[in-house]
Amino acid sequence: MTVVQKDFPASVEEIVLSAFQGKHRLLPFYGRAQRDRAMECMALTRTESLRKSCFRELSGGQKQRVLLARALCAAERLLLLDEPVTGLDPESSETMYRVIKDLHKKGMTIVMVTHDVDSALSDATRVMNFDQISVKGK
C-alpha cells in the first residue's frame, strides 16, 4: 500500500464499492445489486460494522479484511492472495484465516502464497512447496 493509499479519506464502504469501477461504465452511482454485493462481501469478511469508518483509521487486520471484501466484489470464483497475513498480529491473522476458510467452504477457490506454512497448512486442500525446487541457469 502506498503513502497516498494510506492517507486516502474514503469510507470502508467506498473502498469496497470501488471494486466495481471497471464494470461501472463511468456512471455516477452504484446500483442496488452492487451495493448488495458489497454488503455481502463485507459480511463475509466481518467488516460490515465498519462500513462508515474511515479506511485510514483502521487497524492493519481490519484494512486487510476490507481489501479482501473489495477483492471478493471483483472475483467470482477464484481469489489469489499474496501473503494475506504479513504484518498482522496473531489475533488478526487468525481472523483472516477463518475468513479465508469460510470463503473456501462457500465454494471460492483460493490460491495463496505464504511463508506462514504452519497456520496455512491446517486447512489447505492442496499444497505446493517451492522450498525444495532449484532453478538452474541457462
N, C-alpha and C positions, 0 to 999 in steps of 0.2 A: 504494500500500500504506500502510495506516495504522500509527501507532505500535504499537497493540495487535497488529496482524498481524505486525509485525516481531519482536515480543518473545514471540510465542506459542510455547511449548515443545513443538512437535509434531515428529515424525519426518517425513522425506520421504514415506515410505510412508503415514503417516496423512493427510498433506496431499493426496496423490493419491487415496487412497480416499475422502476427503470429497466428491469429485465425485458419489458415488453416494447421498448423503444424501437428495436429493429423490426418489429411486426406492426408498429403503430401507424405507419404511413403519415407521419407528421400531423396527426390530428391533435388538437389541443387538450383533449381529455381522455381518460381511460374509461373503457366501457364497464358495465356491470360484471361481465364474465371475467374480465381481467382483475377487477377488484376482488371478486370472489376467490379467484385462483390465488391471488396474493395473500388473502386472509387464510386460505387453506394451507399454503406453504409456511406462513408464519406460525400457524397452529402446529404443523408437523415439526417445526424446529423450536418450538416452545418460546417464540418471541412475540406472540400476539399481544401480550400485555405491554410490550414496549413500543407498539406501533406509532404512538405520537411522540416518543422520545427522540431527542437529537442524536443522530448516529455518532457524532464525535464525542459524546459524553458517556458512551457505553464502555463496559469493560472489554478486555480482549476476547474473552469467551463469548460474550454477547455479540460482539461485532462479527465473529466467525459464524455464529448461528444465523445472524441476519444475512450475511453474504451467502450462506448456504441456502436460505429461503429464496434469495434472489436467483441463485443458480437453478433452483428447482422450478421457478417460474419459466425459465428458458428451456429447461430439459424436460423431456417427456418420459424416456425410458432408461437413459444412460447418464451417469454422473461421474465425471473424472475429478478426483481430488488429489491434490499435491500437498502432502504434509499438513493435513487439516488441524492437527493439534499442536503444531510447533508454537512455542511461546505461551502456551496456556498452562494455568495451574492444574494440579491433579483433579480437582473437582470439575473444572470446566472441560478438561479432557474427557473425563468420564461421561459428562452430559453429552458432549459431542459424539462420542462413540455410541451412546444409547440412541441418539437421534439417527445416526447412520444405520444402526441395526434395525430400527423401526422402519426406516425407508426401504431397506432391503426386504423386510417382511411384507411390505406393501407392494413388492414387485419391481422395485427400482434396481437396475444393475449398477453396481458401484465398483469402479476401478480406482484403487487408492495406492499412492506411493507414500511410504512411510518408513521412518527409522525406528518407530515405536513398535517394534515387532511383537513384543510380549503381549501388549494390550490388543493390538490389531488381530493377531492370530487366533485369539479365543473365539471369534465369530466368523472368521473368513471361511468361505466355501472352497476357494482355490487360492493358492499362493505361488508366486514366482519369486525365487530368491536369487538375486543377482550377485550375491556375495562371492559365490564360487566361480563366476564366469569371468574369464580374462579375455580381453580384446587384444589381438595381435596386430601389429603394424603391417604395412604393405609388404 
